[in-house]
Amino acid sequence: QVQLVESGGGLVQPGGSLRLSCAASGSILSFYNMGWYRQAPGQQRELVATITKDAMINYVDSVKGRFTISRDGAKNTVDLQMNSLKFEDTAVYYCWAKYAFRPRDYWGQGTQVTVSS
């Protein structure tokens, strides 16, 4: 059974940095696409950043220039380096992954990121 496990969330002051990591277990195949979504209270889940096996990267406009996504395809891991954090980055961050040519989405359990002074 495939599982995605996130780590690295926490409390940080505005302008600070956090690094989120996600590791997949139970998968013998490399995911084609991996990334991060987030959901703030009372809001819909939104895409933050994704990266394909071919290193095609997509960011939501609000994090461009501040967040950097990276992955290790051989290990099925994906990281999100978050710099210059803002109050509005506060949310539960979810790791996401998808195999090529398969409809199913895989999700982690979520990790809380709180930006507060």
Secondary structure, 3 states (H helix, E strand, C coil): CCEEEEECCEEECCCCCEEEEEEEECCCCCCCEEEEEEECCCCCCEEEEEEECCCCEEECHHHCCCEEEEEECCCCEEEEEECCCCHHHCEEEEEEEECCCCCCEEEECCEEEEECC
